[in-house]
Amino acid sequence: QVHLVESGGGLVQPGGSLRLSCVASENIFNFYSLGWYRQAPGKQRELVAHIINGGNTNYGDSVKGRFTLSTDSAKNTVYLQMNSLKPENTAVYYCHMSDSSRGGSWGQGIQVTVSS
């Protein structure tokens, strides 16, 4: 089972930016799906962004144009750059990676709070 560790969360004012990082314990080329999800209090976990088989990146409708997913295979890391943050972006953000043999793995989650 891959071990995923997220970092970079915290408190930011509306309109600010944060960059989340997710470091995997093995080569991210092992995974066909790399992405980020989030869960706000009282809501279901939802897709923020993911990339499948190194192809196009898919974004949730509410973050398109503001959030960017990127990868650094040399560091086994997936990033989520979040710009123009809004209070409704407050949630616990989870890194997720899937491979065909082991299924999906989740990070422990990291809190992002957007508030003045």
N, CA, C and O atoms as CSV, one atom per row, in Angstrom:
chain,resi,resn,atom,element,x,y,z
A,1,GLN,N,N,0.845,-1.185,0.000
A,1,GLN,CA,C,0.000,0.000,0.000
A,1,GLN,C,C,0.888,1.246,0.000
A,1,GLN,O,O,1.803,1.366,0.815
A,2,VAL,N,N,0.612,2.162,-0.914
A,2,VAL,CA,C,1.395,3.377,-0.975
A,2,VAL,C,C,1.051,4.275,0.202
A,2,VAL,O,O,-0.089,4.295,0.665
A,3,HIS,N,N,2.040,5.017,0.685
A,3,HIS,CA,C,1.843,5.969,1.770
A,3,HIS,C,C,1.880,7.369,1.166
A,3,HIS,O,O,2.837,7.732,0.481
A,4,LEU,N,N,0.833,8.153,1.424
A,4,LEU,CA,C,0.711,9.500,0.864
A,4,LEU,C,C,0.709,10.514,1.999
A,4,LEU,O,O,-0.021,10.353,2.976
A,5,VAL,N,N,1.513,11.545,1.874
A,5,VAL,CA,C,1.600,12.570,2.910
A,5,VAL,C,C,1.351,13.933,2.293
A,5,VAL,O,O,2.089,14.381,1.416
A,6,GLU,N,N,0.292,14.587,2.770
A,6,GLU,CA,C,-0.056,15.922,2.281
A,6,GLU,C,C,0.566,16.996,3.162
A,6,GLU,O,O,0.813,16.774,4.347
A,7,SER,N,N,0.814,18.152,2.580
A,7,SER,CA,C,1.290,19.310,3.326
A,7,SER,C,C,0.879,20.573,2.580
A,7,SER,O,O,0.443,20.516,1.431
A,8,GLY,N,N,1.024,21.718,3.250
A,8,GLY,CA,C,0.773,22.996,2.608
A,8,GLY,C,C,-0.564,23.634,2.922
A,8,GLY,O,O,-0.853,24.723,2.426
A,9,GLY,N,N,-1.380,22.991,3.723
A,9,GLY,CA,C,-2.661,23.575,4.070
A,9,GLY,C,C,-2.519,24.663,5.124
A,9,GLY,O,O,-1.415,24.996,5.554
A,10,GLY,N,N,-3.666,25.209,5.530
A,10,GLY,CA,C,-3.647,26.230,6.563
A,10,GLY,C,C,-4.769,27.224,6.393
A,10,GLY,O,O,-5.763,26.969,5.713
A,11,LEU,N,N,-4.583,28.368,7.033
A,11,LEU,CA,C,-5.568,29.454,7.007
A,11,LEU,C,C,-5.108,30.513,6.015
A,11,LEU,O,O,-3.954,30.942,6.040
A,12,VAL,N,N,-6.012,30.928,5.148
A,12,VAL,CA,C,-5.700,31.962,4.158
A,12,VAL,C,C,-6.916,32.869,4.009
A,12,VAL,O,O,-8.055,32.438,4.188
A,13,GLN,N,N,-6.659,34.123,3.681
A,13,GLN,CA,C,-7.756,35.064,3.475
A,13,GLN,C,C,-8.396,34.863,2.109
A,13,GLN,O,O,-7.747,34.367,1.188
A,14,PRO,N,N,-9.642,35.236,1.972
A,14,PRO,CA,C,-10.279,35.160,0.643
A,14,PRO,C,C,-9.452,35.909,-0.397
A,14,PRO,O,O,-8.949,37.003,-0.142
A,15,GLY,N,N,-9.324,35.305,-1.565
A,15,GLY,CA,C,-8.509,35.866,-2.627
A,15,GLY,C,C,-7.061,35.424,-2.590
A,15,GLY,O,O,-6.309,35.684,-3.529
A,16,GLY,N,N,-6.664,34.763,-1.522
A,16,GLY,CA,C,-5.291,34.311,-1.383
A,16,GLY,C,C,-5.017,33.008,-2.103
A,16,GLY,O,O,-5.875,32.463,-2.796
A,17,SER,N,N,-3.788,32.518,-1.920
A,17,SER,CA,C,-3.346,31.297,-2.596
A,17,SER,C,C,-2.682,30.345,-1.619
A,17,SER,O,O,-2.117,30.757,-0.606
A,18,LEU,N,N,-2.761,29.077,-1.940
A,18,LEU,CA,C,-2.038,28.027,-1.228
A,18,LEU,C,C,-1.589,26.994,-2.252
A,18,LEU,O,O,-2.209,26.832,-3.303
A,19,ARG,N,N,-0.511,26.304,-1.932
A,19,ARG,CA,C,-0.107,25.163,-2.750
A,19,ARG,C,C,-0.002,23.932,-1.857
A,19,ARG,O,O,0.792,23.888,-0.918
A,20,LEU,N,N,-0.814,22.947,-2.171
A,20,LEU,CA,C,-0.767,21.671,-1.461
A,20,LEU,C,C,0.214,20.740,-2.155
A,20,LEU,O,O,0.354,20.754,-3.378
A,21,SER,N,N,0.885,19.937,-1.355
A,21,SER,CA,C,1.810,18.922,-1.875
A,21,SER,C,C,1.404,17.557,-1.347
A,21,SER,O,O,0.930,17.432,-0.217
A,22,CYS,N,N,1.590,16.559,-2.153
A,22,CYS,CA,C,1.338,15.173,-1.754
A,22,CYS,C,C,2.535,14.342,-2.190
A,22,CYS,O,O,2.774,14.148,-3.382
A,23,VAL,N,N,3.274,13.860,-1.217
A,23,VAL,CA,C,4.451,13.039,-1.505
A,23,VAL,C,C,4.081,11.572,-1.348
A,23,VAL,O,O,3.550,11.162,-0.316
A,24,ALA,N,N,4.367,10.784,-2.382
A,24,ALA,CA,C,4.099,9.345,-2.357
A,24,ALA,C,C,5.347,8.578,-1.951
A,24,ALA,O,O,6.470,9.028,-2.182
A,25,SER,N,N,5.140,7.420,-1.347
A,25,SER,CA,C,6.254,6.601,-0.886
A,25,SER,C,C,6.877,5.775,-2.003
A,25,SER,O,O,7.830,5.032,-1.769
A,26,GLU,N,N,6.339,5.903,-3.231
A,26,GLU,CA,C,6.898,5.195,-4.375
A,26,GLU,C,C,6.696,6.031,-5.617
A,26,GLU,O,O,6.058,7.084,-5.580
A,27,ASN,N,N,7.245,5.553,-6.716
A,27,ASN,CA,C,7.205,6.286,-7.976
A,27,ASN,C,C,5.765,6.526,-8.424
A,27,ASN,O,O,4.976,5.586,-8.525
A,28,ILE,N,N,5.433,7.773,-8.688
A,28,ILE,CA,C,4.053,8.069,-9.080
A,28,ILE,C,C,3.731,7.547,-10.478
A,28,ILE,O,O,2.561,7.525,-10.860
A,29,PHE,N,N,4.721,7.131,-11.246
A,29,PHE,CA,C,4.437,6.494,-12.535
A,29,PHE,C,C,3.709,5.158,-12.356
A,29,PHE,O,O,3.140,4.624,-13.308
A,30,ASN,N,N,3.730,4.621,-11.125
A,30,ASN,CA,C,3.033,3.362,-10.865
A,30,ASN,C,C,1.515,3.516,-10.889
A,30,ASN,O,O,0.794,2.518,-10.893
A,31,PHE,N,N,1.026,4.743,-10.905
A,31,PHE,CA,C,-0.403,4.999,-10.722
A,31,PHE,C,C,-1.013,5.581,-11.985
A,31,PHE,O,O,-0.438,6.473,-12.608
A,32,TYR,N,N,-2.202,5.064,-12.366
A,32,TYR,CA,C,-2.856,5.592,-13.558
A,32,TYR,C,C,-3.698,6.819,-13.236
A,32,TYR,O,O,-4.058,7.577,-14.136
A,33,SER,N,N,-4.011,7.017,-11.973
A,33,SER,CA,C,-4.819,8.163,-11.573
A,33,SER,C,C,-4.145,8.873,-10.395
A,33,SER,O,O,-3.787,8.246,-9.398
A,34,LEU,N,N,-3.981,10.176,-10.530
A,34,LEU,CA,C,-3.399,11.008,-9.477
A,34,LEU,C,C,-4.333,12.184,-9.280
A,34,LEU,O,O,-4.735,12.823,-10.253
A,35,GLY,N,N,-4.688,12.483,-8.035
A,35,GLY,CA,C,-5.606,13.600,-7.908
A,35,GLY,C,C,-5.837,14.081,-6.499
A,35,GLY,O,O,-5.247,13.592,-5.535
A,36,TRP,N,N,-6.724,15.064,-6.413
A,36,TRP,CA,C,-7.113,15.682,-5.151
A,36,TRP,C,C,-8.633,15.693,-5.040
A,36,TRP,O,O,-9.346,15.949,-6.009
A,37,TYR,N,N,-9.107,15.406,-3.827
A,37,TYR,CA,C,-10.519,15.492,-3.482
A,37,TYR,C,C,-10.639,16.364,-2.240
A,37,TYR,O,O,-9.642,16.663,-1.583
A,38,ARG,N,N,-11.845,16.762,-1.929
A,38,ARG,CA,C,-12.053,17.545,-0.708
A,38,ARG,C,C,-13.393,17.191,-0.085
A,38,ARG,O,O,-14.309,16.710,-0.752
A,39,GLN,N,N,-13.479,17.442,1.206
A,39,GLN,CA,C,-14.719,17.195,1.920
A,39,GLN,C,C,-14.950,18.327,2.910
A,39,GLN,O,O,-14.166,18.535,3.836
A,40,ALA,N,N,-16.035,19.049,2.699
A,40,ALA,CA,C,-16.425,20.118,3.596
A,40,ALA,C,C,-17.351,19.546,4.667
A,40,ALA,O,O,-17.965,18.501,4.449
A,41,PRO,N,N,-17.465,20.202,5.809
A,41,PRO,CA,C,-18.337,19.697,6.871
A,41,PRO,C,C,-19.764,19.500,6.380
A,41,PRO,O,O,-20.356,20.391,5.771
A,42,GLY,N,N,-20.304,18.321,6.653
A,42,GLY,CA,C,-21.673,18.030,6.274
A,42,GLY,C,C,-21.893,17.726,4.816
A,42,GLY,O,O,-23.034,17.577,4.378
A,43,LYS,N,N,-20.814,17.629,4.049
A,43,LYS,CA,C,-20.939,17.360,2.616
A,43,LYS,C,C,-20.170,16.106,2.234
A,43,LYS,O,O,-19.311,15.625,2.975
A,44,GLN,N,N,-20.503,15.591,1.058
A,44,GLN,CA,C,-19.793,14.419,0.552
A,44,GLN,C,C,-18.433,14.815,-0.010
A,44,GLN,O,O,-18.216,15.957,-0.414
A,45,ARG,N,N,-17.534,13.852,-0.024
A,45,ARG,CA,C,-16.230,14.079,-0.636
A,45,ARG,C,C,-16.437,14.280,-2.142
A,45,ARG,O,O,-17.212,13.562,-2.775
A,46,GLU,N,N,-15.738,15.260,-2.697
A,46,GLU,CA,C,-15.912,15.568,-4.107
A,46,GLU,C,C,-14.565,15.737,-4.796
A,46,GLU,O,O,-13.550,16.047,-4.171
A,47,LEU,N,N,-14.594,15.524,-6.105
A,47,LEU,CA,C,-13.393,15.680,-6.908
A,47,LEU,C,C,-13.005,17.155,-7.003
A,47,LEU,O,O,-13.844,18.023,-7.244
A,48,VAL,N,N,-11.710,17.414,-6.807
A,48,VAL,CA,C,-11.160,18.737,-7.089
A,48,VAL,C,C,-10.460,18.715,-8.442
A,48,VAL,O,O,-10.743,19.530,-9.320
A,49,ALA,N,N,-9.532,17.755,-8.593
A,49,ALA,CA,C,-8.808,17.633,-9.854
A,49,ALA,C,C,-8.150,16.264,-9.905
A,49,ALA,O,O,-7.714,15.740,-8.880
A,50,HIS,N,N,-8.077,15.689,-11.086
A,50,HIS,CA,C,-7.302,14.463,-11.243
A,50,HIS,C,C,-6.812,14.326,-12.680
A,50,HIS,O,O,-7.390,14.877,-13.616
A,51,ILE,N,N,-5.731,13.573,-12.817
A,51,ILE,CA,C,-5.154,13.298,-14.118
A,51,ILE,C,C,-5.118,11.787,-14.285
A,51,ILE,O,O,-4.711,11.055,-13.382
A,52,ILE,N,N,-5.557,11.329,-15.469
A,52,ILE,CA,C,-5.665,9.905,-15.740
A,52,ILE,C,C,-4.663,9.531,-16.824
A,52,ILE,O,O,-4.648,10.117,-17.906
A,53,ASN,N,N,-3.818,8.534,-16.509
A,53,ASN,CA,C,-2.848,8.016,-17.481
A,53,ASN,C,C,-2.006,9.120,-18.128
A,53,ASN,O,O,-1.663,9.035,-19.308
A,54,GLY,N,N,-1.683,10.139,-17.360
A,54,GLY,CA,C,-0.842,11.208,-17.876
A,54,GLY,C,C,-1.469,12.050,-18.954
A,54,GLY,O,O,-0.784,12.801,-19.649
A,55,GLY,N,N,-2.793,11.925,-19.097
A,55,GLY,CA,C,-3.489,12.674,-20.124
A,55,GLY,C,C,-3.998,14.010,-19.613
A,55,GLY,O,O,-3.335,14.685,-18.826
A,56,ASN,N,N,-5.190,14.381,-20.073
A,56,ASN,CA,C,-5.767,15.654,-19.644
A,56,ASN,C,C,-6.122,15.625,-18.161
A,56,ASN,O,O,-6.455,14.584,-17.596
A,57,THR,N,N,-6.038,16.793,-17.561
A,57,THR,CA,C,-6.443,16.933,-16.172
A,57,THR,C,C,-7.906,17.361,-16.127
A,57,THR,O,O,-8.321,18.272,-16.844
A,58,ASN,N,N,-8.676,16.697,-15.280
A,58,ASN,CA,C,-10.083,17.041,-15.097
A,58,ASN,C,C,-10.242,17.815,-13.797
A,58,ASN,O,O,-9.680,17.439,-12.769
A,59,TYR,N,N,-11.011,18.900,-13.849
A,59,TYR,CA,C,-11.236,19.732,-12.689
A,59,TYR,C,C,-12.729,19.786,-12.349
A,59,TYR,O,O,-13.589,19.722,-13.227
A,60,GLY,N,N,-13.007,19.905,-11.054
A,60,GLY,CA,C,-14.376,20.177,-10.655
A,60,GLY,C,C,-14.804,21.532,-11.186
A,60,GLY,O,O,-13.986,22.445,-11.307
A,61,ASP,N,N,-16.070,21.663,-11.499
A,61,ASP,CA,C,-16.565,22.894,-12.131
A,61,ASP,C,C,-16.270,24.129,-11.295
A,61,ASP,O,O,-15.976,25.189,-11.847
A,62,SER,N,N,-16.340,24.013,-9.989
A,62,SER,CA,C,-16.194,25.187,-9.134
A,62,SER,C,C,-14.754,25.679,-9.015
A,62,SER,O,O,-14.527,26.783,-8.519
A,63,VAL,N,N,-13.780,24.890,-9.457
A,63,VAL,CA,C,-12.374,25.295,-9.307
A,63,VAL,C,C,-11.691,25.564,-10.639
A,63,VAL,O,O,-10.540,25.999,-10.669
A,64,LYS,N,N,-12.384,25.312,-11.735
A,64,LYS,CA,C,-11.772,25.522,-13.052
A,64,LYS,C,C,-11.302,26.969,-13.207
A,64,LYS,O,O,-12.018,27.919,-12.893
A,65,GLY,N,N,-10.067,27.095,-13.705
A,65,GLY,CA,C,-9.498,28.421,-13.914
A,65,GLY,C,C,-8.810,28.993,-12.693
A,65,GLY,O,O,-8.113,30.002,-12.794
A,66,ARG,N,N,-8.993,28.367,-11.541
A,66,ARG,CA,C,-8.361,28.873,-10.308
A,66,ARG,C,C,-7.370,27.882,-9.717
A,66,ARG,O,O,-6.367,28.287,-9.131
A,67,PHE,N,N,-7.633,26.607,-9.862
A,67,PHE,CA,C,-6.780,25.563,-9.307
A,67,PHE,C,C,-6.025,24.873,-10.430
A,67,PHE,O,O,-6.534,24.727,-11.541
A,68,THR,N,N,-4.789,24.447,-10.121
A,68,THR,CA,C,-3.981,23.742,-11.107
A,68,THR,C,C,-3.298,22.548,-10.465
A,68,THR,O,O,-2.612,22.683,-9.452
A,69,LEU,N,N,-3.489,21.378,-11.062
A,69,LEU,CA,C,-2.796,20.170,-10.611
A,69,LEU,C,C,-1.527,20.007,-11.431
A,69,LEU,O,O,-1.528,20.203,-12.646
A,70,SER,N,N,-0.451,19.647,-10.755
A,70,SER,CA,C,0.800,19.364,-11.461
A,70,SER,C,C,1.527,18.229,-10.749
A,70,SER,O,O,1.217,17.891,-9.606
A,71,THR,N,N,2.492,17.653,-11.441
A,71,THR,CA,C,3.244,16.537,-10.869
A,71,THR,C,C,4.736,16.736,-11.054
A,71,THR,O,O,5.176,17.408,-11.987
A,72,ASP,N,N,5.502,16.151,-10.162
A,72,ASP,CA,C,6.955,16.130,-10.265
A,72,ASP,C,C,7.379,14.690,-9.983
A,72,ASP,O,O,7.484,14.283,-8.826
A,73,SER,N,N,7.621,13.925,-11.046
A,73,SER,CA,C,7.910,12.505,-10.868
A,73,SER,C,C,9.244,12.283,-10.167
A,73,SER,O,O,9.429,11.275,-9.486
A,74,ALA,N,N,10.173,13.219,-10.332
A,74,ALA,CA,C,11.480,13.073,-9.674
A,74,ALA,C,C,11.349,13.142,-8.159
A,74,ALA,O,O,12.166,12.583,-7.428
A,75,LYS,N,N,10.313,13.833,-7.697
A,75,LYS,CA,C,10.074,13.971,-6.254
A,75,LYS,C,C,8.905,13.130,-5.783
A,75,LYS,O,O,8.526,13.195,-4.614
A,76,ASN,N,N,8.322,12.332,-6.684
A,76,ASN,CA,C,7.144,11.515,-6.338
A,76,ASN,C,C,6.049,12.375,-5.713
A,76,ASN,O,O,5.422,11.978,-4.731
A,77,THR,N,N,5.830,13.535,-6.281
A,77,THR,CA,C,4.946,14.525,-5.670
A,77,THR,C,C,3.890,15.013,-6.650
A,77,THR,O,O,4.148,15.206,-7.838
A,78,VAL,N,N,2.695,15.206,-6.111
A,78,VAL,CA,C,1.590,15.826,-6.836
A,78,VAL,C,C,1.244,17.116,-6.105
A,78,VAL,O,O,1.161,17.146,-4.877
A,79,TYR,N,N,1.046,18.175,-6.874
A,79,TYR,CA,C,0.757,19.480,-6.292
A,79,TYR,C,C,-0.653,19.931,-6.665
A,79,TYR,O,O,-1.215,19.507,-7.674
A,80,LEU,N,N,-1.203,20.796,-5.828
A,80,LEU,CA,C,-2.441,21.489,-6.169
A,80,LEU,C,C,-2.234,22.962,-5.841
A,80,LEU,O,O,-2.208,23.360,-4.677
A,81,GLN,N,N,-2.090,23.755,-6.890
A,81,GLN,CA,C,-1.978,25.205,-6.716
A,81,GLN,C,C,-3.388,25.788,-6.692
A,81,GLN,O,O,-4.169,25.599,-7.624
A,82,MET,N,N,-3.693,26.491,-5.624
A,82,MET,CA,C,-5.035,27.041,-5.453
A,82,MET,C,C,-4.942,28.560,-5.375
A,82,MET,O,O,-4.339,29.104,-4.450
A,83,ASN,N,N,-5.532,29.230,-6.337
A,83,ASN,CA,C,-5.531,30.685,-6.402
A,83,ASN,C,C,-6.951,31.226,-6.244
A,83,ASN,O,O,-7.935,30.505,-6.402
A,84,SER,N,N,-7.023,32.507,-5.929
A,84,SER,CA,C,-8.329,33.176,-5.781
A,84,SER,C,C,-9.266,32.372,-4.877
A,84,SER,O,O,-10.421,32.117,-5.219
A,85,LEU,N,N,-8.747,31.988,-3.739
A,85,LEU,CA,C,-9.516,31.124,-2.840
A,85,LEU,C,C,-10.732,31.842,-2.288
A,85,LEU,O,O,-10.723,33.051,-2.057
A,86,LYS,N,N,-11.784,31.051,-2.083
A,86,LYS,CA,C,-13.062,31.546,-1.582
A,86,LYS,C,C,-13.425,30.818,-0.285
A,86,LYS,O,O,-12.960,29.701,-0.057
A,87,PRO,N,N,-14.238,31.427,0.552
A,87,PRO,CA,C,-14.639,30.735,1.797
A,87,PRO,C,C,-15.248,29.360,1.543
A,87,PRO,O,O,-15.080,28.447,2.351
A,88,GLU,N,N,-15.948,29.210,0.431
A,88,GLU,CA,C,-16.557,27.908,0.125
A,88,GLU,C,C,-15.549,26.838,-0.272
A,88,GLU,O,O,-15.910,25.674,-0.446
A,89,ASN,N,N,-14.282,27.231,-0.415
A,89,ASN,CA,C,-13.228,26.241,-0.666
A,89,ASN,C,C,-12.710,25.612,0.633
A,89,ASN,O,O,-11.867,24.715,0.603
A,90,THR,N,N,-13.217,26.088,1.762
A,90,THR,CA,C,-12.814,25.522,3.041
A,90,THR,C,C,-13.235,24.064,3.119
A,90,THR,O,O,-14.403,23.729,2.923
A,91,ALA,N,N,-12.266,23.202,3.408
A,91,ALA,CA,C,-12.525,21.767,3.443
A,91,ALA,C,C,-11.248,21.045,3.873
A,91,ALA,O,O,-10.177,21.643,3.980
A,92,VAL,N,N,-11.396,19.754,4.112
A,92,VAL,CA,C,-10.231,18.894,4.235
A,92,VAL,C,C,-9.925,18.357,2.837
A,92,VAL,O,O,-10.794,17.792,2.173
A,93,TYR,N,N,-8.699,18.538,2.410
A,93,TYR,CA,C,-8.272,18.120,1.074
A,93,TYR,C,C,-7.485,16.821,1.181
A,93,TYR,O,O,-6.615,16.666,2.038
A,94,TYR,N,N,-7.813,15.894,0.286
A,94,TYR,CA,C,-7.210,14.570,0.306
A,94,TYR,C,C,-6.503,14.284,-1.016
A,94,TYR,O,O,-7.036,14.541,-2.096
A,95,CYS,N,N,-5.310,13.754,-0.904
A,95,CYS,CA,C,-4.608,13.246,-2.068
A,95,CYS,C,C,-5.090,11.823,-2.340
A,95,CYS,O,O,-5.389,11.082,-1.403
A,96,HIS,N,N,-5.167,11.438,-3.603
A,96,HIS,CA,C,-5.636,10.100,-3.978
A,96,HIS,C,C,-4.854,9.596,-5.173
A,96,HIS,O,O,-4.632,10.322,-6.143
A,97,MET,N,N,-4.438,8.338,-5.089
A,97,MET,CA,C,-3.749,7.702,-6.212
A,97,MET,C,C,-4.303,6.301,-6.393
A,97,MET,O,O,-4.606,5.609,-5.422
A,98,SER,N,N,-4.431,5.891,-7.651
A,98,SER,CA,C,-4.969,4.566,-7.957
A,98,SER,C,C,-4.047,3.820,-8.903
A,98,SER,O,O,-3.464,4.408,-9.814
A,99,ASP,N,N,-3.921,2.520,-8.677
A,99,ASP,CA,C,-3.318,1.672,-9.686
A,99,ASP,C,C,-4.217,0.460,-9.907
A,99,ASP,O,O,-5.107,0.183,-9.103
A,100,SER,N,N,-3.980,-0.251,-10.991
A,100,SER,CA,C,-4.909,-1.288,-11.434
A,100,SER,C,C,-4.922,-2.493,-10.510
A,100,SER,O,O,-5.917,-3.215,-10.448
A,101,SER,N,N,-3.828,-2.720,-9.792
A,101,SER,CA,C,-3.762,-3.934,-8.969
A,101,SER,C,C,-4.160,-3.692,-7.519
A,101,SER,O,O,-4.725,-4.581,-6.882
A,102,ARG,N,N,-3.881,-2.522,-6.994
A,102,ARG,CA,C,-4.128,-2.271,-5.572
A,102,ARG,C,C,-5.334,-1.381,-5.310
A,102,ARG,O,O,-5.744,-1.205,-4.163
A,103,GLY,N,N,-5.905,-0.817,-6.378
A,103,GLY,CA,C,-7.023,0.093,-6.161
A,103,GLY,C,C,-6.539,1.449,-5.704
A,103,GLY,O,O,-5.402,1.835,-5.975
A,104,GLY,N,N,-7.402,2.176,-5.009
A,104,GLY,CA,C,-7.104,3.541,-4.611
A,104,GLY,C,C,-6.513,3.653,-3.219
A,104,GLY,O,O,-6.807,2.844,-2.339
A,105,SER,N,N,-5.667,4.676,-3.026
A,105,SER,CA,C,-5.082,4.976,-1.724
A,105,SER,C,C,-5.299,6.446,-1.419
A,105,SER,O,O,-5.229,7.295,-2.309
A,106,TRP,N,N,-5.562,6.740,-0.155
A,106,TRP,CA,C,-5.837,8.109,0.278
A,106,TRP,C,C,-4.761,8.601,1.239
A,106,TRP,O,O,-4.196,7.831,2.016
A,107,GLY,N,N,-4.494,9.895,1.168
A,107,GLY,CA,C,-3.692,10.523,2.189
A,107,GLY,C,C,-4.540,10.754,3.428
A,107,GLY,O,O,-5.730,10.439,3.452
A,108,GLN,N,N,-3.910,11.309,4.458
A,108,GLN,CA,C,-4.605,11.492,5.727
A,108,GLN,C,C,-5.502,12.718,5.710
A,108,GLN,O,O,-6.343,12.883,6.594
A,109,GLY,N,N,-5.334,13.574,4.720
A,109,GLY,CA,C,-6.131,14.787,4.616
A,109,GLY,C,C,-5.442,15.966,5.265
A,109,GLY,O,O,-4.689,15.819,6.228
A,110,ILE,N,N,-5.717,17.154,4.714
A,110,ILE,CA,C,-5.133,18.368,5.266
A,110,ILE,C,C,-6.176,19.485,5.205
A,110,ILE,O,O,-6.894,19.640,4.217
A,111,GLN,N,N,-6.235,20.243,6.272
A,111,GLN,CA,C,-7.258,21.282,6.390
A,111,GLN,C,C,-6.847,22.537,5.627
A,111,GLN,O,O,-5.721,23.021,5.738
A,112,VAL,N,N,-7.800,23.046,4.849
A,112,VAL,CA,C,-7.668,24.356,4.203
A,112,VAL,C,C,-8.839,25.195,4.680
A,112,VAL,O,O,-9.997,24.806,4.525
A,113,THR,N,N,-8.532,26.354,5.264
A,113,THR,CA,C,-9.565,27.250,5.761
A,113,THR,C,C,-9.396,28.609,5.097
A,113,THR,O,O,-8.328,29.217,5.158
A,114,VAL,N,N,-10.458,29.069,4.467
A,114,VAL,CA,C,-10.439,30.373,3.796
A,114,VAL,C,C,-11.374,31.291,4.572
A,114,VAL,O,O,-12.592,31.113,4.570
A,115,SER,N,N,-10.780,32.268,5.229
A,115,SER,CA,C,-11.571,33.131,6.100
A,115,SER,C,C,-10.829,34.432,6.355
A,115,SER,O,O,-9.599,34.469,6.395
A,116,SER,N,N,-11.595,35.493,6.525
A,116,SER,CA,C,-10.992,36.771,6.869
A,116,SER,C,C,-10.970,36.955,8.386
A,116,SER,O,O,-10.497,37.980,8.877
